[in-house]
């Protein structure tokens, strides 16, 4: 029987003796929740965790694309698409895309995520040539003016190759190398970090009655298998971050179950990336039909994830999220100067 060890993160300034630092970051823990597919959850002292599993929970995470994982980092979203769910068409012109990238960098993002294919529910696949034409020139233009890290949000090897040549630093694949297995080899050969995300089905079909035996453990097992596959392709674990894929083949209940116990994913020994910004479940809970009206809910979800040690937050509302994180960390530490996004 497989057991899963979820750290119960805390941030209180009264840290007891013997408390363990979570993933080399800002949270600590003294207990874990033990989960399995056949037994009721139990809470045990951290010292009861097997040494290898405990090491995965506590080991400091290596920097990714120059970003320290000891502090929260913001990934700003730059969709150069005509049909993304929140901002489709706003930044598909090169001048608008570059201006938005500069505004996000000024707001304090640590990395800019450029995507040329919408992965909203119901979206059709975009041909690689069209995706390259949308993304590579924008990446090159950003790189010509700035050293800010850039990630390419793509499922396709050819698109990633063009983006890396243009100056991208990280490959962010919502399909975790299952859509185009060649993408793993491209990433390994380039020596760049990657983000592996869980999705059930492809964008065209993923929201048609998604089902799981246990969404938290099913997503964890999928990501564990994809991390192992990436390692086998030549990408070391220290260059991998994972994303549970909020909204990708998940109902509202599935999303909330993942967010409630997202600290489980620290057990993979990789940084965690969360992309929940402006997602539909926020609108359902908050009564915000328009994606642009979901900033406050998105910030609330981001702060909840921060409290569980999530290292990278992929967001649309960069200025608002940065301010909220700076204030939360100042309160946590009792002083200013613990800003998010410090590379």
C-alpha positions as a Markdown table, in Angstrom:
| # | Residue | x | y | z |
|---|---|---|---|---|
| 1 | Unk | 0.0 | 0.0 | 0.0 |
| 2 | Unk | 1.4 | 3.4 | -1.0 |
| 3 | Unk | 1.4 | 6.1 | 1.6 |
| 4 | Unk | 1.6 | 9.8 | 0.8 |
| 5 | Unk | 3.1 | 12.3 | 3.3 |
| 6 | Unk | 1.6 | 15.7 | 3.2 |
| 7 | Unk | 3.4 | 18.3 | 5.4 |
| 8 | Unk | 1.1 | 20.5 | 7.4 |
| 9 | Unk | 2.7 | 23.9 | 6.8 |
| 10 | Unk | 2.9 | 26.7 | 9.3 |
| 11 | Unk | 4.2 | 30.3 | 9.3 |
| 12 | Unk | 3.7 | 31.3 | 12.9 |
| 13 | Unk | 6.6 | 33.3 | 14.3 |
| 14 | Unk | 6.6 | 31.1 | 17.4 |
| 15 | Unk | 8.4 | 28.2 | 15.8 |
| 16 | Unk | 8.9 | 25.3 | 18.1 |
| 17 | Unk | 12.3 | 23.6 | 18.6 |
| 18 | Unk | 12.7 | 20.7 | 16.2 |
| 19 | Unk | 10.4 | 22.1 | 13.6 |
| 20 | Unk | 11.5 | 21.4 | 10.0 |
| 21 | Unk | 11.8 | 23.9 | 7.2 |
| 22 | Unk | 9.6 | 23.0 | 4.2 |
| 23 | Unk | 11.5 | 22.7 | 0.9 |
| 24 | Unk | 14.1 | 25.3 | 2.1 |
| 25 | Unk | 11.4 | 28.0 | 2.0 |
| 26 | Unk | 9.4 | 30.2 | 4.4 |
| 27 | Unk | 7.1 | 27.5 | 5.9 |
| 28 | Unk | 7.9 | 25.1 | 8.7 |
| 29 | Unk | 6.1 | 21.9 | 9.8 |
| 30 | Unk | 6.2 | 19.5 | 12.8 |
| 31 | Unk | 3.5 | 17.1 | 11.6 |
| 32 | Unk | 2.3 | 15.4 | 8.4 |
| 33 | Unk | -0.9 | 14.1 | 7.2 |
| 34 | Unk | -0.6 | 10.5 | 6.0 |
| 35 | Unk | -2.8 | 9.7 | 3.1 |
| 36 | Unk | -3.6 | 6.5 | 1.2 |
| 37 | Unk | -6.2 | 5.0 | -1.0 |
| 38 | Unk | -7.4 | 2.5 | 1.5 |
| 39 | Unk | -7.1 | 4.1 | 5.0 |
| 40 | Unk | -8.5 | 7.1 | 6.6 |
| 41 | Unk | -6.0 | 10.1 | 6.8 |
| 42 | Unk | -3.9 | 10.2 | 10.0 |
| 43 | Unk | -1.7 | 13.0 | 11.5 |
| 44 | Unk | 1.7 | 11.9 | 12.6 |
| 45 | Unk | 4.9 | 13.7 | 13.9 |
| 46 | Unk | 7.3 | 14.6 | 11.1 |
| 47 | Unk | 9.9 | 12.3 | 12.7 |
| 48 | Unk | 7.7 | 9.3 | 11.8 |
| 49 | Unk | 8.1 | 10.0 | 8.1 |
| 50 | Unk | 10.6 | 7.6 | 6.4 |
| 51 | Unk | 14.0 | 9.3 | 5.9 |
| 52 | Unk | 13.8 | 9.4 | 2.0 |
| 53 | Unk | 10.4 | 10.9 | 2.0 |
| 54 | Unk | 11.3 | 13.4 | 4.7 |
| 55 | Unk | 14.4 | 14.4 | 2.8 |
| 56 | Unk | 12.2 | 15.2 | -0.3 |
| 57 | Unk | 10.0 | 17.4 | 1.9 |
| 58 | Unk | 12.8 | 19.4 | 3.5 |
| 59 | Unk | 15.6 | 19.6 | 0.9 |
| 60 | Unk | 16.0 | 23.2 | -0.4 |
| 61 | Unk | 15.0 | 23.6 | -4.0 |
| 62 | Unk | 17.5 | 24.6 | -6.6 |
| 63 | Unk | 17.0 | 28.0 | -8.3 |
| 64 | Unk | 15.1 | 27.8 | -11.6 |
| 65 | Unk | 16.0 | 30.1 | -14.5 |
| 66 | Unk | 17.8 | 32.3 | -12.0 |
| 67 | Unk | 14.8 | 32.4 | -9.6 |
| 68 | Unk | 15.4 | 31.6 | -6.0 |
| 69 | Unk | 12.9 | 29.0 | -4.6 |
| 70 | Unk | 13.5 | 30.3 | -1.1 |
| 71 | Unk | 11.0 | 33.1 | -1.7 |
| 72 | Unk | 7.8 | 33.3 | -3.6 |
| 73 | Unk | 8.1 | 34.1 | -7.3 |
| 74 | Unk | 5.6 | 35.6 | -9.7 |
| 75 | Unk | 5.2 | 34.4 | -13.2 |
| 76 | Unk | 3.4 | 37.0 | -15.3 |
| 77 | Unk | 1.1 | 35.7 | -18.1 |
| 78 | Unk | 1.5 | 37.0 | -21.6 |
| 79 | Unk | -0.9 | 35.4 | -24.0 |
| 80 | Unk | -0.2 | 36.3 | -27.6 |
| 81 | Unk | -3.4 | 34.6 | -28.7 |
| 82 | Unk | -6.7 | 35.8 | -30.2 |
| 83 | Unk | -8.8 | 33.5 | -28.0 |
| 84 | Unk | -7.4 | 33.0 | -24.5 |
| 85 | Unk | -10.2 | 32.9 | -21.9 |
| 86 | Unk | -9.2 | 36.0 | -20.0 |
| 87 | Unk | -7.2 | 38.3 | -22.3 |
| 88 | Unk | -7.5 | 36.8 | -25.8 |
| 89 | Unk | -6.7 | 39.4 | -28.4 |
| 90 | Unk | -5.4 | 42.0 | -26.1 |
| 91 | Unk | -1.7 | 41.3 | -26.6 |
| 92 | Unk | -1.6 | 39.4 | -29.9 |
| 93 | Unk | -0.1 | 42.5 | -31.7 |
| 94 | Unk | 3.7 | 42.6 | -31.1 |
| 95 | Unk | 3.7 | 46.2 | -29.8 |
| 96 | Unk | 1.0 | 45.5 | -27.3 |
| 97 | Unk | 2.7 | 42.3 | -26.2 |
| 98 | Unk | 6.0 | 44.0 | -25.6 |
| 99 | Unk | 4.4 | 46.9 | -23.7 |
| 100 | Unk | 2.6 | 44.4 | -21.4 |
| 101 | Unk | 5.8 | 42.5 | -20.8 |
| 102 | Unk | 7.5 | 45.7 | -19.8 |
| 103 | Unk | 4.6 | 46.6 | -17.5 |
| 104 | Unk | 4.7 | 43.2 | -15.8 |
| 105 | Unk | 8.5 | 43.5 | -15.3 |
| 106 | Unk | 8.1 | 46.9 | -13.8 |
| 107 | Unk | 5.4 | 45.4 | -11.4 |
| 108 | Unk | 8.0 | 43.0 | -10.1 |
| 109 | Unk | 7.4 | 39.6 | -11.8 |
| 110 | Unk | 10.3 | 37.2 | -11.7 |
| 111 | Unk | 9.5 | 35.5 | -15.1 |
| 112 | Unk | 7.2 | 36.2 | -18.1 |
| 113 | Unk | 5.3 | 33.2 | -19.5 |
| 114 | Unk | 4.6 | 33.6 | -23.2 |
| 115 | Unk | 1.9 | 31.5 | -24.8 |
| 116 | Unk | 0.7 | 31.3 | -28.4 |
| 117 | Unk | -2.0 | 28.6 | -28.1 |
| 118 | Unk | -5.1 | 29.0 | -25.9 |
| 119 | Unk | -5.6 | 26.0 | -23.6 |
| 120 | Unk | -9.0 | 27.2 | -22.3 |
| 121 | Unk | -11.8 | 24.6 | -22.2 |
| 122 | Unk | -13.0 | 23.9 | -25.8 |
| 123 | Unk | -10.0 | 25.5 | -27.5 |
| 124 | Unk | -8.8 | 23.9 | -30.7 |
| 125 | Unk | -5.1 | 22.9 | -31.3 |
| 126 | Unk | -3.0 | 25.5 | -33.1 |
| 127 | Unk | -0.5 | 24.4 | -35.7 |
| 128 | Unk | 3.1 | 24.7 | -34.7 |
| 129 | Unk | 4.0 | 27.2 | -37.4 |
| 130 | Unk | 1.3 | 29.6 | -36.3 |
| 131 | Unk | 2.3 | 29.2 | -32.7 |
| 132 | Unk | 5.9 | 30.0 | -33.5 |
| 133 | Unk | 4.9 | 33.0 | -35.5 |
| 134 | Unk | 3.0 | 34.3 | -32.5 |
| 135 | Unk | 5.6 | 33.6 | -29.8 |
| 136 | Unk | 9.2 | 33.7 | -31.1 |
| 137 | Unk | 9.2 | 37.3 | -32.3 |
| 138 | Unk | 7.7 | 38.5 | -29.0 |
| 139 | Unk | 10.3 | 36.6 | -27.0 |
| 140 | Unk | 13.1 | 38.0 | -29.1 |
| 141 | Unk | 11.8 | 41.5 | -28.7 |
| 142 | Unk | 11.6 | 41.1 | -24.9 |
| 143 | Unk | 15.0 | 39.6 | -24.8 |
| 144 | Unk | 16.5 | 42.4 | -26.8 |
| 145 | Unk | 15.4 | 44.9 | -24.2 |
| 146 | Unk | 15.6 | 42.9 | -20.9 |
| 147 | Unk | 17.3 | 40.0 | -19.1 |
| 148 | Unk | 14.1 | 39.0 | -17.4 |
| 149 | Unk | 13.6 | 35.2 | -17.5 |
| 150 | Unk | 11.1 | 34.1 | -20.1 |
| 151 | Unk | 9.2 | 30.8 | -20.2 |
| 152 | Unk | 7.5 | 29.4 | -23.3 |
| 153 | Unk | 4.0 | 27.9 | -22.6 |
| 154 | Unk | 3.7 | 25.2 | -25.2 |
| 155 | Unk | 3.1 | 21.5 | -25.8 |
| 156 | Unk | 5.1 | 21.3 | -29.0 |
| 157 | Unk | 8.9 | 20.6 | -29.5 |
| 158 | Unk | 9.2 | 22.8 | -32.6 |
| 159 | Unk | 7.6 | 25.8 | -30.8 |
| 160 | Unk | 9.9 | 25.3 | -27.8 |
| 161 | Unk | 13.0 | 25.1 | -30.1 |
| 162 | Unk | 12.1 | 28.4 | -31.8 |
| 163 | Unk | 11.4 | 30.0 | -28.4 |
| 164 | Unk | 14.7 | 28.9 | -26.9 |
| 165 | Unk | 16.6 | 30.2 | -29.9 |
| 166 | Unk | 14.8 | 33.5 | -29.4 |
| 167 | Unk | 15.8 | 33.7 | -25.7 |
| 168 | Unk | 13.4 | 31.7 | -23.6 |
| 169 | Unk | 14.8 | 30.2 | -20.4 |
| 170 | Unk | 12.1 | 27.6 | -19.3 |
| 171 | Unk | 9.7 | 25.3 | -21.0 |
| 172 | Unk | 6.2 | 25.2 | -19.5 |
| 173 | Unk | 4.2 | 22.2 | -20.8 |
| 174 | Unk | 0.6 | 21.8 | -19.8 |
| 175 | Unk | 0.7 | 18.3 | -21.1 |
| 176 | Unk | 3.9 | 17.2 | -19.2 |
| 177 | Unk | 5.5 | 15.8 | -22.4 |
| 178 | Unk | 2.5 | 13.6 | -23.3 |
| 179 | Unk | 1.3 | 15.7 | -26.3 |
| 180 | Unk | 4.7 | 15.8 | -28.0 |
| 181 | Unk | 7.2 | 13.4 | -26.4 |
| 182 | Unk | 10.0 | 15.1 | -28.4 |
| 183 | Unk | 9.7 | 18.1 | -26.2 |
| 184 | Unk | 11.4 | 16.3 | -23.4 |
| 185 | Unk | 14.5 | 15.8 | -25.6 |
| 186 | Unk | 14.5 | 19.4 | -26.7 |
| 187 | Unk | 14.4 | 20.6 | -23.1 |
| 188 | Unk | 17.1 | 18.2 | -22.0 |
| 189 | Unk | 19.4 | 19.1 | -24.9 |
| 190 | Unk | 19.0 | 22.8 | -24.1 |
| 191 | Unk | 19.7 | 22.3 | -20.4 |
| 192 | Unk | 16.7 | 24.4 | -19.4 |
| 193 | Unk | 14.3 | 23.9 | -16.5 |
| 194 | Unk | 10.8 | 22.7 | -17.2 |
| 195 | Unk | 7.3 | 22.8 | -15.7 |
| 196 | Unk | 5.2 | 19.7 | -15.9 |
| 197 | Unk | 1.5 | 20.1 | -15.5 |
| 198 | Unk | -1.4 | 17.7 | -15.0 |
| 199 | Unk | -4.3 | 17.8 | -17.4 |
| 200 | Unk | -7.0 | 15.2 | -17.9 |
| 201 | Unk | -7.7 | 15.1 | -21.6 |
| 202 | Unk | -6.9 | 17.9 | -24.1 |
| 203 | Unk | -8.3 | 21.4 | -24.0 |
| 204 | Unk | -11.1 | 20.6 | -26.5 |
| 205 | Unk | -12.6 | 17.8 | -24.3 |
| 206 | Unk | -11.1 | 18.2 | -20.8 |
| 207 | Unk | -14.1 | 19.8 | -19.1 |
| 208 | Unk | -16.6 | 17.2 | -20.4 |
| 209 | Unk | -17.4 | 15.3 | -17.1 |
| 210 | Unk | -13.9 | 14.8 | -15.7 |
| 211 | Unk | -13.7 | 12.0 | -13.1 |
| 212 | Unk | -11.1 | 10.7 | -10.6 |
| 213 | Unk | -10.9 | 7.9 | -8.1 |
| 214 | Unk | -9.1 | 10.4 | -5.7 |
| 215 | Unk | -8.2 | 13.6 | -7.4 |
| 216 | Unk | -5.4 | 14.6 | -5.1 |
| 217 | Unk | -3.6 | 11.2 | -5.2 |
| 218 | Unk | -4.4 | 10.7 | -8.9 |
| 219 | Unk | -2.8 | 14.0 | -9.9 |
| 220 | Unk | 0.2 | 13.3 | -7.6 |
| 221 | Unk | 0.8 | 9.9 | -9.1 |
| 222 | Unk | 0.6 | 11.3 | -12.6 |
| 223 | Unk | 3.1 | 14.0 | -11.8 |
| 224 | Unk | 5.4 | 11.5 | -10.1 |
| 225 | Unk | 5.4 | 9.4 | -13.3 |
| 226 | Unk | 6.0 | 12.4 | -15.5 |
| 227 | Unk | 8.9 | 13.6 | -13.3 |
| 228 | Unk | 10.4 | 10.1 | -13.6 |
| 229 | Unk | 9.9 | 10.2 | -17.4 |
| 230 | Unk | 11.6 | 13.6 | -17.6 |
| 231 | Unk | 14.5 | 12.3 | -15.5 |
| 232 | Unk | 14.8 | 9.4 | -17.9 |
| 233 | Unk | 15.0 | 11.8 | -20.8 |
| 234 | Unk | 17.9 | 13.6 | -19.2 |
| 235 | Unk | 16.3 | 16.4 | -17.2 |
| 236 | Unk | 17.4 | 16.2 | -13.6 |
| 237 | Unk | 14.9 | 16.7 | -10.9 |
| 238 | Unk | 16.5 | 19.9 | -9.7 |
| 239 | Unk | 15.4 | 21.4 | -13.1 |
| 240 | Unk | 11.8 | 20.4 | -12.8 |
| 241 | Unk | 8.8 | 22.1 | -11.2 |
| 242 | Unk | 5.3 | 20.7 | -11.1 |
| 243 | Unk | 1.8 | 22.2 | -11.6 |
| 244 | Unk | -1.4 | 20.3 | -10.4 |
| 245 | Unk | -3.3 | 21.9 | -13.3 |
| 246 | Unk | -6.2 | 23.8 | -11.7 |
| 247 | Unk | -9.1 | 23.9 | -14.2 |
| 248 | Unk | -7.6 | 21.4 | -16.6 |
| 249 | Unk | -10.0 | 18.5 | -16.6 |
| 250 | Unk | -11.3 | 19.3 | -13.1 |
| 251 | Unk | -14.6 | 20.3 | -11.6 |
| 252 | Unk | -15.0 | 23.0 | -8.9 |
| 253 | Unk | -14.8 | 20.3 | -6.2 |
| 254 | Unk | -11.7 | 18.8 | -7.8 |
| 255 | Unk | -10.0 | 22.3 | -7.8 |
| 256 | Unk | -10.8 | 22.9 | -4.2 |
| 257 | Unk | -9.6 | 19.5 | -3.1 |
| 258 | Unk | -6.2 | 20.2 | -4.8 |
| 259 | Unk | -5.9 | 23.7 | -3.4 |
| 260 | Unk | -6.8 | 22.5 | 0.1 |
| 261 | Unk | -3.9 | 20.0 | 0.3 |
| 262 | Unk | -1.6 | 21.4 | -2.4 |
| 263 | Unk | 1.4 | 21.0 | 0.1 |
| 264 | Unk | 1.3 | 17.3 | -0.8 |
| 265 | Unk | 3.1 | 18.1 | -4.0 |
| 266 | Unk | 6.3 | 19.1 | -2.0 |
| 267 | Unk | 6.7 | 15.3 | -1.6 |
| 268 | Unk | 7.8 | 15.2 | -5.2 |
| 269 | Unk | 11.0 | 17.1 | -4.3 |
| 270 | Unk | 10.3 | 19.8 | -6.9 |
| 271 | Unk | 9.1 | 23.4 | -6.7 |
| 272 | Unk | 5.4 | 23.8 | -7.1 |
| 273 | Unk | 3.8 | 26.2 | -9.7 |
| 274 | Unk | 0.2 | 27.2 | -9.3 |
| 275 | Unk | -1.8 | 28.6 | -12.2 |
| 276 | Unk | -5.3 | 29.4 | -10.8 |
| 277 | Unk | -5.5 | 33.1 | -11.8 |
| 278 | Unk | -9.0 | 34.2 | -13.0 |
| 279 | Unk | -10.1 | 30.6 | -13.5 |
| 280 | Unk | -13.8 | 29.8 | -13.8 |
| 281 | Unk | -14.1 | 28.3 | -10.3 |
| 282 | Unk | -13.2 | 31.6 | -8.8 |
| 283 | Unk | -16.0 | 33.3 | -10.8 |
| 284 | Unk | -18.5 | 30.6 | -9.7 |
| 285 | Unk | -17.6 | 31.0 | -6.0 |
| 286 | Unk | -17.3 | 34.8 | -6.1 |
| 287 | Unk | -20.2 | 35.5 | -8.5 |
| 288 | Unk | -17.8 | 37.1 | -11.0 |
| 289 | Unk | -18.9 | 36.2 | -14.5 |
| 290 | Unk | -16.2 | 38.2 | -16.2 |
| 291 | Unk | -12.7 | 36.9 | -15.9 |
| 292 | Unk | -11.4 | 40.4 | -15.4 |
| 293 | Unk | -13.5 | 40.7 | -12.3 |
| 294 | Unk | -11.8 | 37.8 | -10.6 |
| 295 | Unk | -8.6 | 39.6 | -9.4 |
| 296 | Unk | -9.5 | 39.7 | -5.7 |
| 297 | Unk | -10.5 | 36.0 | -5.7 |
| 298 | Unk | -7.3 | 35.2 | -7.6 |
| 299 | Unk | -5.2 | 37.0 | -5.0 |
| 300 | Unk | -7.0 | 35.1 | -2.2 |
| 301 | Unk | -6.1 | 31.8 | -3.8 |
| 302 | Unk | -2.5 | 32.9 | -4.4 |
| 303 | Unk | -2.1 | 33.9 | -0.7 |
| 304 | Unk | -3.6 | 30.5 | 0.4 |
| 305 | Unk | -1.0 | 28.7 | -1.8 |
| 306 | Unk | 1.7 | 30.9 | -0.4 |
| 307 | Unk | 0.7 | 29.7 | 3.1 |
| 308 | Unk | 1.4 | 26.2 | 1.9 |
| 309 | Unk | 4.8 | 27.0 | 0.5 |
| 310 | Unk | 4.0 | 27.1 | -3.2 |
| 311 | Unk | 7.0 | 28.7 | -4.8 |
| 312 | Unk | 5.7 | 30.1 | -8.2 |
| 313 | Unk | 2.4 | 31.8 | -8.8 |
| 314 | Unk | 1.3 | 32.2 | -12.4 |
| 315 | Unk | -0.9 | 35.3 | -12.5 |
| 316 | Unk | -2.6 | 37.9 | -14.7 |
| 317 | Unk | -3.0 | 40.6 | -12.0 |
| 318 | Unk | 0.7 | 41.0 | -11.4 |
| 319 | Unk | 0.7 | 44.4 | -9.6 |
| 320 | Unk | -2.1 | 43.4 | -7.2 |
| 321 | Unk | -0.6 | 40.0 | -6.4 |
| 322 | Unk | 2.8 | 41.4 | -5.8 |
| 323 | Unk | 1.5 | 44.0 | -3.4 |
| 324 | Unk | -0.5 | 41.3 | -1.5 |
| 325 | Unk | 2.5 | 39.0 | -1.2 |
| 326 | Unk | 4.8 | 41.7 | -0.1 |
| 327 | Unk | 2.4 | 42.7 | 2.7 |
| 328 | Unk | 1.7 | 39.1 | 3.7 |
| 329 | Unk | 5.4 | 38.4 | 4.0 |
| 330 | Unk | 6.1 | 41.6 | 5.9 |
| 331 | Unk | 3.5 | 40.6 | 8.4 |
| 332 | Unk | 4.8 | 37.0 | 8.6 |
| 333 | Unk | 8.4 | 38.3 | 9.3 |
| 334 | Unk | 7.4 | 41.3 | 11.3 |
| 335 | Unk | 9.4 | 43.7 | 9.0 |
| 336 | Unk | 9.5 | 45.0 | 5.5 |
| 337 | Unk | 12.1 | 43.8 | 2.9 |
| 338 | Unk | 10.9 | 40.3 | 2.3 |
| 339 | Unk | 9.6 | 41.0 | -1.1 |
| 340 | Unk | 8.4 | 38.3 | -3.5 |
| 341 | Unk | 10.1 | 38.1 | -6.9 |
| 342 | Unk | 13.6 | 38.7 | -5.7 |
| 343 | Unk | 15.9 | 36.9 | -8.1 |
